[in-house]
Amino acid sequence: MSTNSGMGQGQAERLSKKQITLVIGIIGGILLFAGILFMILYNSLSNRSPGADAPLEAITQYRYEYAEAANGMKLHALVTKPAFVTLEVVRENVTLTNKVGINGGFFYGDTLISMGIVNGRTVNGAANAYGSGGENMKYARGTLVWDGASDSLSVQVVSTANEVKVKDHTRFWAQGGISMSLGDEAGWVNQTVAENAPFPDEQRLRSAAVYDESGMLYLIVSETGGSLHDFRTAIMDTIGDGGLVDGIFLDGDGSSQLLSKEMKLAGDNRPVLQMLRITK
């Protein structure tokens, strides 16, 4: 009987160790599951749009940068993910919109001369309407395209919306401008001539949208005037730590406008038709 009692006690001890191991495993699994749920919730909340009417202070998914180039141009940039950006018609000075972003493409009055498309829809009226944003008028021009399906940016020289190449035509945006051709030092000037860049050699305020190797988008407005060459050189020398891929010049001069929590640039105080807006 004593032998059997000893064997029972040993079995009890072994079962106890197994139970402890099982409990530890269950607790660990619960903690891991809770951690995964927390990360999903955190990412969901951090990436969620504050909404179309959210105040300036609610927009957090960007960083502000300032740089002064060796040629004297002073640049202000808003750096964000292209998924957090949209194109929006505002019809007023960007600094009066209470929306984080910069001015967009070229316009005349209520006519959008540059392409402006979000998720397959023109931003300034019906797709076939004059000045709706369905085309780069008169010229095939550099157009910054975000493909939502691949979360990638590219510059495409196109005239009309049906020329834009993306994987999903219901999930993208296309902002028309003038090619910067950051990878083509020999040919970039000729490309701006082919695209009829306005006032390339005059000392004017400038705006641009460029992106780097990691896919981050830089919305840039100059505080000081310069030629297209000056502006392009200043961007290449000071923005993106040498990792820029390409970009476009946007409307400039008095239309060069920016608004964020950190900075306000009103150009010459004129209203603009359309802006690139950070929504998160």
C-alpha positions in Angstrom: 0.0 0.0 0.0 2.8 2.4 0.8 4.4 1.8 -2.6 1.2 2.5 -4.4 0.7 5.7 -2.3 4.2 6.8 -3.3 3.4 6.2 -7.0 0.2 8.1 -6.7 2.0 11.1 -5.1 4.5 11.1 -7.9 1.8 11.0 -10.5 0.1 13.9 -8.7 3.3 15.9 -8.8 3.8 15.2 -12.5 0.2 16.2 -13.3 0.7 19.3 -11.3 3.7 20.3 -13.4 1.8 19.6 -16.6 -1.1 21.7 -15.3 1.2 24.6 -14.5 2.8 24.4 -17.9 -0.7 24.4 -19.5 -1.8 27.4 -17.5 1.4 29.3 -18.4 0.8 28.4 -22.1 -2.8 29.6 -21.9 -1.9 32.9 -20.2 0.9 33.5 -22.8 -1.6 32.8 -25.6 -4.1 35.2 -24.1 -1.5 37.9 -23.7 -0.3 37.4 -27.3 -3.8 37.6 -28.6 -4.5 40.7 -26.6 -1.3 42.3 -27.9 -2.4 41.6 -31.5 -5.8 43.1 -30.9 -4.2 46.2 -29.3 -2.0 46.7 -32.4 -4.9 46.3 -34.8 -7.0 48.8 -32.8 -4.1 51.3 -32.5 -3.4 51.2 -36.2 -7.0 51.5 -37.0 -7.4 54.6 -34.8 -4.1 56.2 -36.0 -5.0 55.8 -39.7 -8.6 56.7 -39.4 -9.7 59.9 -41.2 -10.9 62.6 -38.8 -13.6 63.4 -41.3 -14.2 66.0 -44.0 -15.1 68.7 -41.5 -12.3 68.0 -39.0 -10.5 71.0 -37.7 -6.8 71.7 -38.5 -5.7 70.4 -35.1 -7.2 67.0 -35.8 -4.8 66.2 -38.6 -1.7 64.4 -37.3 -0.4 62.1 -39.9 2.3 64.4 -41.4 5.5 66.1 -40.3 6.5 69.7 -41.1 10.0 70.5 -42.5 11.8 73.7 -43.2 15.0 74.0 -45.3 17.1 76.9 -46.7 19.1 75.9 -49.7 22.6 77.2 -50.6 21.0 79.2 -53.5 18.9 81.1 -50.9 15.5 79.5 -51.6 13.5 78.9 -48.4 11.3 75.8 -48.6 8.5 74.5 -46.4 7.4 70.9 -46.8 4.6 68.7 -45.4 5.7 65.0 -45.4 3.1 62.3 -45.4 1.9 59.0 -46.9 0.0 59.5 -50.2 -2.8 57.3 -48.9 -3.5 60.2 -46.4 -3.9 62.7 -49.3 -6.8 63.7 -51.5 -7.5 66.4 -54.1 -10.2 68.9 -53.2 -11.8 71.9 -54.8 -11.7 74.8 -52.3 -12.2 78.1 -54.3 -10.4 80.1 -51.7 -6.9 80.8 -50.3 -5.5 77.6 -48.8 -4.7 79.5 -45.5 -8.4 80.2 -45.1 -9.6 76.6 -45.6 -8.7 75.3 -42.1 -7.3 72.3 -44.0 -3.8 71.0 -44.0 -2.1 71.0 -47.4 -0.9 73.1 -50.3 -2.3 74.5 -53.6 -2.8 72.1 -56.5 -2.7 72.4 -60.2 -3.2 75.1 -62.8 -6.6 76.8 -63.1 -8.3 79.8 -64.7 -11.3 81.2 -62.8 -13.5 78.2 -62.1 -11.8 76.0 -64.8 -9.3 73.4 -63.7 -6.6 73.3 -66.4 -4.6 70.5 -64.7 -5.8 66.9 -64.2 -7.5 66.3 -60.9 -9.0 62.9 -60.3 -9.8 60.9 -57.1 -11.0 57.3 -57.3 -12.0 57.6 -60.9 -14.0 60.9 -60.4 -13.0 64.3 -61.6 -12.8 66.8 -58.7 -14.4 69.8 -60.3 -17.6 68.6 -61.8 -18.9 65.9 -64.2 -16.2 63.9 -66.0 -17.0 65.3 -69.5 -17.5 68.9 -68.3 -15.0 71.5 -69.4 -12.5 72.2 -66.7 -13.6 69.4 -64.5 -10.1 68.0 -64.0 -10.4 65.1 -66.5 -7.4 66.3 -68.5 -4.3 68.3 -68.7 -5.5 70.9 -71.2 -3.6 71.4 -74.5 -0.5 69.5 -73.4 0.5 66.1 -72.2 2.0 67.0 -68.8 3.6 65.4 -65.8 0.9 64.0 -63.6 1.6 62.6 -60.1 -0.3 59.4 -59.7 -1.0 57.4 -56.5 -2.0 53.8 -57.2 -3.9 52.7 -54.1 -3.8 49.0 -55.0 0.0 49.0 -54.9 0.4 52.0 -52.6 2.9 53.4 -55.1 3.6 56.8 -56.7 4.7 57.6 -60.2 4.9 60.5 -62.6 3.0 59.8 -65.9 3.1 62.2 -68.8 -0.6 62.1 -70.0 -3.2 64.3 -71.5 -6.5 62.6 -70.5 -7.8 60.5 -67.7 -8.1 57.3 -69.7 -4.3 57.4 -70.3 -3.5 57.1 -66.5 -2.2 53.6 -65.7 -3.2 52.2 -62.3 -4.2 48.7 -61.1 -7.6 49.8 -59.7 -9.4 52.7 -61.3 -11.6 53.1 -58.2 -8.7 53.6 -55.8 -6.2 56.2 -56.9 -5.6 59.9 -57.3 -4.0 61.9 -60.2 -2.6 65.4 -59.8 -1.6 67.2 -62.9 1.4 69.6 -63.1 4.7 69.8 -64.9 7.4 67.1 -64.9 10.4 67.7 -62.6 12.3 64.7 -64.1 14.5 64.3 -61.1 16.4 61.4 -62.7 17.1 63.2 -65.9 19.6 66.0 -65.5 20.3 66.3 -69.2 16.7 66.4 -70.4 14.5 67.9 -67.7 14.6 71.5 -69.1 13.5 70.2 -72.6 10.7 68.3 -70.9 9.4 71.4 -69.1 9.5 73.3 -72.5 7.5 70.4 -74.1 4.9 70.7 -71.3 4.8 74.5 -71.7 5.8 75.3 -68.1 4.8 78.9 -67.4 7.4 81.5 -66.5 10.3 79.1 -66.0 13.0 81.7 -65.7 11.3 84.3 -63.6 11.8 84.8 -59.9 8.5 83.5 -58.6 7.1 81.6 -55.7 7.0 77.9 -56.5 5.2 74.7 -55.4 5.8 71.0 -56.0 5.0 67.5 -55.0 7.8 65.0 -54.9 8.3 61.5 -53.4 11.2 59.4 -52.1 12.4 55.8 -52.4 10.2 54.8 -49.4 7.1 56.2 -51.0 6.7 59.2 -48.7 5.2 62.3 -50.3 6.6 65.8 -49.9 4.3 68.8 -50.5 6.6 71.7 -50.9 6.0 75.5 -51.2 8.7 78.1 -51.4 8.7 81.2 -49.2 11.1 83.0 -51.6 11.1 83.5 -55.3 13.2 81.7 -57.8 13.3 80.1 -61.3 12.2 76.5 -61.9 15.9 75.6 -62.0 16.5 77.3 -58.6 13.5 75.6 -57.1 14.4 72.2 -58.4 18.0 72.5 -57.3 16.9 73.6 -53.8 14.6 70.6 -53.5 17.3 68.2 -54.6 19.8 69.7 -52.2 17.7 69.9 -49.1 14.6 67.5 -49.3 14.5 63.8 -48.8 18.1 63.1 -47.7 19.2 62.3 -51.3 16.5 59.7 -51.7 14.0 61.5 -53.9 12.7 59.7 -57.0 10.6 62.1 -58.9 7.8 64.7 -58.7 6.0 67.5 -60.4 5.9 71.3 -60.3 2.5 72.6 -59.3 0.9 76.0 -59.9 3.2 78.8 -58.6 3.6 82.5 -58.0 0.7 83.9 -55.9 -1.0 80.5 -56.0 1.9 79.0 -54.0 0.1 78.4 -50.6 0.5 76.1 -47.6 -1.4 75.6 -44.4 -0.5 73.4 -41.4 -0.4 73.8 -37.6 3.2 74.9 -37.9 3.2 77.3 -40.9 0.9 79.5 -43.0 1.9 80.7 -46.5 -0.7 82.8 -48.3 1.1 83.5 -51.6 -0.4 86.8 -52.8 -3.7 86.1 -50.9 -5.5 85.1 -54.1 -8.1 82.2 -54.0 -7.1 78.9 -55.6 -9.4 76.4 -57.2 -8.0 73.2 -55.9 -5.6 71.9 -53.2 -3.8 68.8 -52.2 -5.2 68.1 -48.8 -3.9 65.8 -46.0 -6.9 64.2 -44.4 -5.6 62.2 -41.4 
